[in-house]
Amino acid sequence: MTTSQVTPKRVDVDDLMRRVGELPPLPQVAQRALQLIRDPSSNMADLADVLSLDQALAGLVLRWANSAYYGLVHPVATVRQAVVYLGQQTIENLIMAGSLAAFMARPVPGYGLDPGELWKHSVAVAGGARLAASRFGMQVSEEAYHAGLLCDIGKLAFEVLLRDVDLDDPQWCNRPLPDLEAAHFGIDHASLGAEMARRWNLPTPLLEAIAFHHRPAQAGEGAIHAAAVHVADYAATMLGIGMGREGMQYSLDPIALERLGWTEASFYEMLDRLEPLVAEAEGFLDITAF
């Protein structure tokens, strides 16, 4: 039987997510901090006071502010000082990344990913997506960062379906894995991830970027976000960051480059910057603290 003749198995999305655990709710302190960031009437002192209630988040903010990346002559000693120095966008990214770190650092055996590999891949895609979308303004680039961080969240649930699959079997080779997932199960990890994120009440552009990061031409409202995540995902895979069993059965969609206004030179510049981004994040995101 060829791949085209395979009848998709029926997959119960709710059951699949229950088996592995849905995207966890943000910690209460993180939720409150994000509310303050998005409230124009709030101030940095309020934000700092809330972050100080969570030891892990407070420590993360202080570590980041005092990192060699910023090279401060006089290290900051309080969360208030750190928040003022870093700014709201950086704080928002740290909250999102820190809150997801432990959840996404788990092993993903169905995709051949050891502990921490999916997390490294996600951090690389997030940083790359931000770079790719930077010309569209801060809001879009930061949303692209969040979408990149979450683009493969569906793998955590989908991988249980792949544990006993032989990817060298003729039915499972020489095509991109998302295409094969859809052919065999009626859904792929990207669509599953978008459903998980929808239950986290993320906005439409982010949901589309997650759902269509392998097929950016199909995105509507989230077209730029999806293109940015697609290009960054391809770059991270080329570098072997969290590639696992997927290999390089992955094509770069030229529509994504066109939407971003990117050239081949832009893409290779991203390749040079991704690995330092991952190393930087690993140095400051202590996954055991969250």
Secondary structure in CASP SS format (residue, H / E / C, confidence):
PFRMAT SS
TARGET T0000
AUTHOR 0000-0000-0000
METHOD secondary structure of the structure
MODEL  1
M C 1.00
T C 1.00
T H 1.00
S H 1.00
Q H 1.00
V C 1.00
T C 1.00
P C 1.00
K C 1.00
R C 1.00
V C 1.00
D C 1.00
V H 1.00
D H 1.00
D H 1.00
L H 1.00
M H 1.00
R H 1.00
R H 1.00
V H 1.00
G C 1.00
E C 1.00
L C 1.00
P C 1.00
P C 1.00
L C 1.00
P C 1.00
Q H 1.00
V H 1.00
A H 1.00
Q H 1.00
R H 1.00
A H 1.00
L H 1.00
Q H 1.00
L H 1.00
I H 1.00
R C 1.00
D C 1.00
P C 1.00
S C 1.00
S C 1.00
N C 1.00
M H 1.00
A H 1.00
D H 1.00
L H 1.00
A H 1.00
D H 1.00
V H 1.00
L H 1.00
S C 1.00
L C 1.00
D C 1.00
Q H 1.00
A H 1.00
L H 1.00
A H 1.00
G H 1.00
L H 1.00
V H 1.00
L H 1.00
R H 1.00
W H 1.00
A H 1.00
N C 1.00
S C 1.00
A C 1.00
Y C 1.00
Y C 1.00
G C 1.00
L C 1.00
V C 1.00
H C 1.00
P C 1.00
V C 1.00
A C 1.00
T C 1.00
V H 1.00
R H 1.00
Q H 1.00
A H 1.00
V H 1.00
V H 1.00
Y H 1.00
L H 1.00
G C 1.00
Q H 1.00
Q H 1.00
T H 1.00
I H 1.00
E H 1.00
N H 1.00
L H 1.00
I H 1.00
M H 1.00
A H 1.00
G H 1.00
S H 1.00
L H 1.00
A H 1.00
A H 1.00
F H 1.00
M H 1.00
A C 1.00
R C 1.00
P C 1.00
V E 1.00
P H 1.00
G H 1.00
Y H 1.00
G C 1.00
L E 1.00
D C 1.00
P C 1.00
G C 1.00
E H 1.00
L H 1.00
W H 1.00
K H 1.00
H H 1.00
S H 1.00
V H 1.00
A H 1.00
V H 1.00
A H 1.00
G H 1.00
G H 1.00
A H 1.00
R H 1.00
L H 1.00
A H 1.00
A C 1.00
S H 1.00
R H 1.00
F H 1.00
G C 1.00
M H 1.00
Q H 1.00
V H 1.00
S H 1.00
E H 1.00
E H 1.00
A H 1.00
Y H 1.00
H H 1.00
A H 1.00
G H 1.00
L H 1.00
L H 1.00
C C 1.00
D C 1.00
I C 1.00
G C 1.00
K H 1.00
L H 1.00
A H 1.00
F H 1.00
E H 1.00
V H 1.00
L H 1.00
L H 1.00
R C 1.00
D C 1.00
V C 1.00
D C 1.00
L C 1.00
D C 1.00
D C 1.00
P H 1.00
Q H 1.00
W H 1.00
C C 1.00
N C 1.00
R C 1.00
P C 1.00
L H 1.00
P H 1.00
D H 1.00
L H 1.00
E H 1.00
A H 1.00
A H 1.00
H H 1.00
F H 1.00
G C 1.00
I C 1.00
D C 1.00
H H 1.00
A H 1.00
S H 1.00
L H 1.00
G H 1.00
A H 1.00
E H 1.00
M H 1.00
A H 1.00
R H 1.00
R C 1.00
W C 1.00
N C 1.00
L C 1.00
P C 1.00
T H 1.00
P H 1.00
L H 1.00
L H 1.00
E H 1.00
A H 1.00
I H 1.00
A H 1.00
F C 1.00
H C 1.00
H C 1.00
R C 1.00
P H 1.00
A H 1.00
Q H 1.00
A C 1.00
G C 1.00
E C 1.00
G C 1.00
A H 1.00
I H 1.00
H H 1.00
A H 1.00
A H 1.00
A H 1.00
V H 1.00
H H 1.00
V H 1.00
A H 1.00
D H 1.00
Y H 1.00
A H 1.00
A H 1.00
T H 1.00
M H 1.00
L C 1.00
G C 1.00
I C 1.00
G C 1.00
M C 1.00
G H 1.00
R H 1.00
E H 1.00
G C 1.00
M C 1.00
Q C 1.00
Y C 1.00
S C 1.00
L C 1.00
D C 1.00
P H 1.00
I H 1.00
A H 1.00
L H 1.00
E H 1.00
R H 1.00
L H 1.00
G C 1.00
W C 1.00
T C 1.00
E H 1.00
A H 1.00
S H 1.00
F H 1.00
Y H 1.00
E H 1.00
M H 1.00
L H 1.00
D H 1.00
R H 1.00
L H 1.00
E H 1.00
P H 1.00
L H 1.00
V H 1.00
A H 1.00
E H 1.00
A H 1.00
E H 1.00
G H 1.00
F H 1.00
L C 1.00
D C 1.00
I H 1.00
T H 1.00
A H 1.00
F C 1.00
END
